[in-house]
Amino acid sequence: LDIELQEYVETRLEEGADDLKAEGGTCVVMDGGTGEIYAAATLPYLNPADMSVVEEGADQLKAVTQAYEPGSVFKTISVMTLLENNAMNPDDTLFCPAVIEADGYKVSDSHERDDATFTLRQILDQSSNVGVSLAVENMGFDKLYDNILKYTLNERTGVDYPGEASGSLQPFDRWSRITGYNVSFGQGISVTPL
């Protein structure tokens, strides 16, 4: 760990949580090429100098020990998969209705909008659940599944910290159309922040 960066991350995480009125938070700063961790922090903090008061969860580094459903940040994985499979380029367009249906469920964006045509860049910029779902479906949900496995996003990293959680990913042969849509925008899958 880089001690100065660690201190900075802890300060910024606490300030950010206060600004958002959040009860907790987690942050990891790492080298994406090597996996080297420079800083990692989770709120609430543990004060080793005063063990008389330990808040619940303060004894865990949740970036490692707690899996979560990533939500919209996972769209970057879907878009990377689209690009790597030459399914779309950043400026390719896709008609994105306001709502799509699958298996009796409706999928829409988190913000109300009319039908629109978006570039892949705009799908990511607008964080469009519909756009990323349709783009990944056109490419093939199997390719997204394969990339999740390739990137080992659902597996433990092997970091030297006790209690590392693993993510969860339903086997592809059990995916329905709505599962493919949901996973494309980060629901129905879990990963650790690390």
Buried (B, 14 or more C-beta within 10 A) or exposed (E): EEEEEBEBBBEEBBEEBEEEEEEBBBBBBBEEEEEEBBBBBBBBEBEEEEEEEEEEBBEBBBBBBBBBBBBBEBBEBBBEBBEEBEBBEEEBBBEBBEEBEBEEEEBBBEEEBEEBEBBBBBBBEBBBBBBBBBBBBEBBBEBBBBBBEEEEBBBEBEBEBEEBBBBEBBEBEEBBBBBBBBBBBBBBBBBBBB
